[in-house]
Amino acid sequence: MGLKTLIGYVLSGLAVLLIAGGTVGYTVEGQIDDVPTPNIEGYVFFSDEALPGNPASLFITADTTVKWDRDDIFMVIADEKKKSQCDGIRANGGAFLQSTSDSQTCQYGDTGYEATATDGDDGLEWRVSGGEFYAGIGTKSGTLPAGTDLSIDYEVKLSAGAATYLFSFLTGIGGIGLSRMK
């Protein structure tokens, strides 16, 4: 067996491993602990800790499912800009929200979030992209009692992206071609 044939078989084998591994994927689980208890009805409060991002979204797909254990809250995922806007309103004591009842800014009806969900049993599903994103919660109605515990769990399924499949396919074809060369 010549060197070209050996390299061709290695490239083809590598391509098969990348495709198989990318299809099976890998799952990462975690928990968000530091989300403050909401004390303004309908308003969103964000975690200080950013959720894990996906800087290689072209090569790796990260599908996230977030679940929580309370039925009286909703959850959102927002980028850093939206979090800063909501934190600024909260720093002012929510005066803007309380004085303008028609405003949906930083509340459940706001459309500026990346993802929104109301049912903790079904959870929130979101495809992670590059950048910093934060989990936030708000009450559906009323306020939560002080010291209320909230358990938020997330699961991220990592799998191969379109570019990885394309690269693997081309590597496999190249490997087969190289192994057939005389």
N, C-alpha and C positions, 0 to 999 in steps of 0.2 A: 504494500500500500504506500503510495507516494504522499509527500507532504501536502500537496493540494487536496488530495482526497481526504486526508485526515482533518485538515482545516475545514473542508466542506461539511463533513459529518459533525464536527464540533459546532459549527455555526447553525446547522439544521437542528441539532439537539438543543442548543441554547434557545432557538426560536420556539421550539415546542414547549420547553420549560417556562418561558416567559408567557406564552399564550395560556398554558394550563394554570400557572400560578396566578396570572392576572384574572382569569375567569373564576377561580376558587376564591381569591381575595383573602383579606385578613381583617379581623374585627378588633377594634379597640373600644374599651368601655371605661367610663369615668363618672364622676359625680360633681355637681356644682353645689358648693356649700355656703357661699357668702352672699346670697341674694337677700337684700334687705326686705323686711316685711312692709308691704304697702300700707300707707296710712292716709292716702287720698283716694277716694272712690274712683275707680276706672283708670287711674293714672299708672303708668309703667315705671317700675324701678328696676335698674340694671345691676348686674354683678360687676364688681370692680375688676374681676379677672376675665381676660378675653378667652373665648373658646379656641381650641386648637384650629389653626388655619390650614389651608392647602396651597402652598406656594407652587406645587407642581401639578396644577389642575389639568394641564394639557396631557400629562402622562398618567396621572393617577386620579381616579374618580373616588370621591369621599361622600357617601350618602349617610346622613346623620338622622337618627331618630332620638327625640328627647321625650321622656315621660316624667310625670310628677304625680304626687299622691294626694292632691287636694282637688275637689271638684268646684270650688268657689273662686278659682283664679283662671286667668288666661296667660299664655306665654307668647313672647315674641323673640325674634332674632333680629338684631339691628346692627348696622355698621357703626364705625366710630363717630361719624358725623352726626347720625341720628341720636346716638347715646349722649353726645355732648349737648345737643339741643335739649334733650329731656332732662339731663342733669342740671342744666342752666335754669330751666323752669322750676325744678324741684328746689334749687338753691334759693329761689325767690319765694319759697313757701307755697308754690302752686297758685299764687295770686292770679296769674293769667288764666289758669284753668277755671278757677272758681268764679271769676268775674265775667267770663265769656262762655256761657253754657253751650253755645252752638259749636264751639271749637272742638275738633277731634285730635288736635296736636298732642302727641305723646299719650294718647288714650287708645282704647281698643279699636275704634273706627279709623284710626290713622292709617293711610296707605303707604307710608314711607318705610315700612319694615320689610326685611328680606323674607320673613316667614311669620305666620301667626296661627295659633291653635287655641281652642277653648276646652278640649276634652283631654285630660291627662291620661286616661286609659288608652285612647287611640294614639296619643302623642303628636308631636310636631315633627314633620319630615322636611328635610332641607338638604340640598346639595351644596356642600362647602366649596367655596372658591377662594382665591387669594385675597388677602387683606385681614383686618381684625374685625371680629364680630363678637357681639355680647348677647347673653341671654337676659331677658327681662321678664318680669311678671307684673300683673296688675289684678285687681279684684274685679269680678263681674258686677257685683253690687255690694254696697256697704264697705266697711273696712274690716281688716283682720284684727283680732285682738293682739295686743302687744305680746311679744315673745312667742308668736306662733311659729312652729317648726314647719319647714318645707323641705322635702326631699326631691331633688331633681337628678335623674340619672340620664346619661346619654350613651349612645352606642354609635360608633362610626365604622361603616363597612368600607374598607379600602379595596379597590379593584383596579384593573388596568383601564386606562383611558384609550380613546381612539388612536392617538399618536403611538402609543405603546403597541397596539395591535398592528398598526401599519408598519412600524419599524420591525416588529417580530416577523411579520409576513414577508417583508422584503429581505430580511436576514435569512430566513428559511429558504426562499427562492434562490438567493445568492449562494447559500451553502450547497443546495442541491446542484446548482449549475457548476460550482467549483469542484464538487466531488465527481462530476461526470467528465470533466476536462481531462484530456489525455496529455 
